[in-house]
Amino acid sequence: MHDRVYKTDEEWRTQLTSEQYQVMREKSTEPPFTGALWDHHGKGFYCCAGCGEILFSSRARFNPGTGWLSFWAPVNESHVAHHDDHTLRQNREEISCYRCGCHIGHVYFDGPAPTGLRYSINSAALLFEPEEQAIEEGVGAPPYE
């Protein structure tokens, strides 16, 4: 894992698009079926748009029909932080990038085997890195392979 990233609010506003800022710093959620990556099917890695940390692999991706990217596990559990979320009169589990603290989505307990989890992620919080490029840069295979 990389060193933690700390930025001022102004630095985040300069780096992120308006939509990314709303999702990642203000904990908003993009509407279903609208995110740039929700129906993306390339092989590779999904990285935090805030700091570049590799969060998910296409190998753990599945389509539950919700309109958001969904994964059954992160590449490394230590790359995501879990927080209780009691907004919207619901008890949910929010997840953020551990490295920079940006909100990326929520995790639910209705996913497929082998974990039974569904990491529901906002497209605005991620950047996609094709597998070939990641391998060239020395990114190894996820630990669950």
TASUL-V551134 format. One record per backbone hydrogen bond with DSSP energy under -0.5 kcal/mol. CO is the residue of the C=O (numbers start at 1). NH is the residue of the N-H. If there is no record, write none. Layout:
co: {CO | CO}
nh: {NH | NH}
This chain:
co: {8 | 9 | 10 | 11 | 12 | 17 | 18 | 19 | 20 | 21 | 21 | 22 | 23 | 24 | 31 | 35 | 37 | 43 | 44 | 45 | 45 | 46 | 46 | 47 | 48 | 53 | 55 | 56 | 57 | 58 | 60 | 62 | 62 | 67 | 69 | 70 | 71 | 75 | 76 | 77 | 79 | 81 | 83 | 85 | 86 | 87 | 90 | 92 | 92 | 93 | 94 | 95 | 95 | 96 | 97 | 99 | 102 | 104 | 105 | 106 | 107 | 108 | 112 | 112 | 116 | 118 | 118 | 119 | 119 | 120 | 121 | 122 | 123 | 125 | 127 | 128 | 129 | 130 | 131 | 132 | 133 | 134 | 135 | 138 | 142}
nh: {12 | 13 | 14 | 15 | 16 | 21 | 22 | 23 | 24 | 25 | 26 | 28 | 27 | 103 | 34 | 38 | 40 | 131 | 58 | 47 | 129 | 55 | 56 | 127 | 52 | 48 | 75 | 46 | 60 | 61 | 72 | 64 | 70 | 33 | 121 | 62 | 119 | 143 | 79 | 80 | 98 | 96 | 94 | 92 | 89 | 90 | 92 | 85 | 94 | 107 | 83 | 104 | 105 | 81 | 101 | 5 | 97 | 122 | 95 | 120 | 93 | 118 | 115 | 116 | 111 | 108 | 120 | 71 | 121 | 106 | 69 | 125 | 126 | 49 | 47 | 130 | 45 | 134 | 135 | 136 | 137 | 139 | 138 | 140 | 145}
